[in-house]
Amino acid sequence: LPVILVVGVRLGCINHAVLSAEAIARDGLRLVGWVANIVDPATSRLDDNLATLEQLLPAPCLGRVPRLSEATPEAVADYLNLTLPL
């Protein structure tokens, strides 16, 4: 099955995301993309963390979802690029 990984961007997210990607591959699944869910917009070095995730994860970033006051599917969809070939 193709998998989209949602990464809760906050302290520790790089390690968590890389381990999750490894587990997905180990289970024989295909990571087709990941989404940055900005849980804590005050995270130290946010842009650096996102750049590191883009380097380390073996799939493209499909979007960056900021902290939303109301996380409806319609509101979240505005931040996603699902037109990439999956």
HELIX and SHEET records of a PDB file:
HELIX    1   1 CYS A   13  ARG A   26  1                                  14    
HELIX    2   2 LEU A   46  LEU A   56  1                                  11    
HELIX    3   3 PRO A   73  ALA A   77  1                                   5    
SHEET    1   A 3 PRO A   2  GLY A   8  0                                        
SHEET    2   A 3 ARG A  30  ASN A  37  1                                        
SHEET    3   A 3 CYS A  61  VAL A  65  1                                        
END                                                                             
